[in-house]
Structures are given as structure tokens and as C-alpha cells.
Amino acid sequence: MQEDHPCVCVVDDDQSTRESLSNLLRSTGLNVQTFASAHEFLTRQRPAAPSCLVLDVRLPGLSGLELQQELAQGQTPMPIIFITGHGDIPMTVRAMKAGASDFLTKPFRDEDLLNAVAQALHHGHQRASNTHTPAAATPAAADDCRSDSRFAEIVGQSAALRHVLQQVDIVAPTDTTVLIDGETGTGKELIARALHHRSARQTHPFVTLNCAAIPPGLLESELFGHEKGAFTGALTQRLGRFELASGGTLFLDEIGDLPLELQPKLLRVLQEHTFERLGSSRTRRTNVRLVAATHRDLLAMVQQGTFREDLYYRLQIFPITVPPLRERRDDIPLLVRHFAQQYAHQMHKSIASIPAEAMTELVHYDWPGNVRELQNVIARAVILSSHGVLWPQVPVRSPGARSAAPVVPRPETLDDAMRAYILDALHATNWVVAGPHGAAARLGMKRSTLASRMAKLGIVR
């Protein structure tokens, strides 16, 4: 920890929360000070202007909102992230109107807090730079990987992604059915969640069902529920997804895999908002917003007779197409850094650098598996990283990338994975081990370390 690192102050009356937040933030290299109350924060010695304040809303004595108002009267504004176990809409509105940077409801994910702090520190630094730097000379936010602070889980800033999020903003406040199409691994569920969280239904359930993952004979029960004794094995009553999602959003992934005999029943729900459980004659009403997704060409399926035309047009009221990763290459470096940070934290590793040559390879690869494939590549690279250097290896099937390299069998053990990782680097450098562009530097190892591992694993040219 260094004196010039940003200081984050945590104010929470729960000791275990203070300790866990302090450990989490310190693990990223930040300086942290903790306080049990607003009064202690105001009276105890602390930095004159903390880089960021993580503040519990409900505190003994002076509340978090009151402390925020007290600080707002000072001459040095600071980013504030509110956390609470009692989050309600009026409180959120008051906090955000008063200038809070973010608002997290307990329990929240470590990643969400770290992202919120990173955003707050970045914007605080940007504000400070603007105070002393002419507008024309203010540097761009190169490391701000979020597409928009309102879309917390979506990473990217490309024009293609911004267009998708603009469509989300337009349709989210309505109850219109939305069809999201795109290749596998592009993040269609993230877009569905963004639609839900930007809608008036955000406080109600977001329920998902992958139509391709459920056997056709059980899918009707999963959607509409069943009564006890409706069929062999129906030992108890079961609520279907349309009932579980009442008041909220139902996300049907892989809608193209919905059996043809079930499609009229789904169409009826969309048109009349009614259904019956299996084994019941009672008609029930549903108040659910449907979002569907597919990687299939539904129009071609209509022409082949495997998807109903009337259901197709009912789903197509507001289509959103999520672009493949190869059409938003500008987002790849942002995604790489995001996943590297995420997995490094999970695996208690430190990633200090990603060589420019490695990043160039990642950007030029076509990623047939899209974001999901990239995520898996980065996870593997973090596992195998050493000395703080992350050198992800693109799959050998990449067109034009190391096409002469042999296909390495899928690793089954840690030694197999390390052997494949070293061989990949050796093939990429034409078996040059030493030097700034050799395999040792590429792997973040000393030459002697690499030679020792090659001998242990039986790697010879």
C-alpha cells in the first residue's frame, strides 16, 4: 500500500461489514479507513478529502443522508456510494438527487462494489482534472469500461453496443414484448435484464427459462404449472414461470426451441393474458412482460413450418439484435480488462499488465463463441498467469493467427494445461526462448524458470 494511492472511507455501524469491505478494497491496492458512525467520521482524524466515501444509509445518530448533506456544504465534494439493507425507492431518489455516485442494496456482489468505487474514483479524478486543465486538454476516459452507468453489468462503448442500449432505453418503460436475437454468447440475457431493471417492473421478479434446456414433455408444466395428480409423478402442485413472474418480467431464452404444439398456448397468453395449469380447468390471468431471445432464424423456421407465423409476428413487435463480438472489436480491450479484474479478484491474483501484442491478437480474432468464449479464454489466462503478466492465448482455429501451430489436445490436468500454455507461446515465438519478444517474456517468466518447466514437462523442439 502506498501513500499516494486513493483513500476510500467506509462508514457503517456493523463491524463485520466494515471489516469485509476494508479487506475487499485493500485487496485492490486502495488505502482504506473505517468509521462506525457519521459522528466518528466527522470528528476523528482522517484525510481532508477522501477519494471516495462508502456510506451506510441507516446509522446511529446522524444518518447517512444527513451526513451527505453536511458534507455537501463543504468546499471539497467527494464521490459517495450509499449501501443499505433497507433500500426503498424514495430513499434512493433522495440520495441520487443529493449527488450520490451510486446506490447498492445489501447483499451486493463484491464486483458491484468494486465497479462502483472504480467509477467514483474515475469521475472524481476527472472532476479534479477539469478544475485545473483546459477542456480541450482533458484526457479521454480510456479505462472507463462501462457502456453507461445505468447499465451496470454491460461492458463496452462501441457504437454498435450504444445503439442496442438506446433501443433498450426506448422500449424498457413500456410493457411491449421484446424479441432479442443474436449469436450464442453475445449477452442476450444481459440485455433482457437491462430491459427489466429499466422498467417500472424492476421491483418485481425477473424469471428466466431456457426452452432448449427443458425436455419438451415437461416444458408446458414449467411454463404454466400443474396441479397435484395432473400426470404421473405430479405429487404436488407446482407454479409455472408465468405465475412466478407475476408483476415482473419472464425471459424465455431459445424461444426457437419451443415445441410447435406449445406455441398456440404461448400466443394465447400474449394476446389474452390467460392460461390454465395442467390438470386444472380454472382460467388464470397473468400480469407478466415477456422478453424472448433466440440465435435461430425464426423467419426461416416460419417458412419451413416449424414456427408459427402468428406467434413470430407477435414476438416481433420490438426486435433488438445484439451484434457479435467481431462487429464491436472496440469493446474487446475493455472486456479483457473487466474479466481479468474479475477473475484475478476471485483467484486472489494480481494482474499488473497485459502485453500489447497479446491484446492485438485478441482484437483481431473473430470470436465465434463471442463474449462467452472471450470470458473463458481470460479465465484460463488468469489461472496460468505469473509475475503479474496476463498473456491470453487465442484459440488455434483463429483464421490467419498462428495457423501453422499444431492443435494441442484439450488439457485434462494442471500439467497438461501448463504444457499447452508453454507450447502455445513457443510456437508463437518460433521457439525463441530468451529476449524481449521470446517465450519467457511472453509468459512473464525468467528464462531459467521456463527452461526448468520445459524440462519437467518433457517439452523439446
Buried (B, 14 or more C-beta within 10 A) or exposed (E): EEEEBBBBBBBBBEEEBBEBBBEBBBBBEBBBBBBBBBBBBBEEEBEEEBBBBBBBBBBEEBBBBEBBBEBEEEEEEBBBBBBBEEBEEEBBEBBEEBBBBBBBBEEEEBBBBBBBBBBBBBBBBBEEEEEEEEEEEEEEBEEBBBBBEEBBBBBBBBEBBBEBBEBBBEBBEBEBBBBBBBBEBBBBBBBBBBBBBBBEBBEBBBBBBBBBEBEEEEBBBBBBBBBEEBEEEBEEBBEBBBBBBBEBBBBBBBBBBBEEEBBEBBBBBBEEEEBBBBBBEEEBEBEBBBBBBBBBEBEEBBEEEBBBEEBBEBBBEBEBBBBBBBBBBBBBBBBBBBBBBBBBBEEEBEBEEBBEEBBEBBBBBBBBBBBBBBBBBBBBBBBBBEEEBBBBBBBBEBEEBBEEBEEBEEBEEEEBBBBBBBBBBBBBBEEBBBEEEBBBBBBBBBBEBBBEBBEEBEBEE
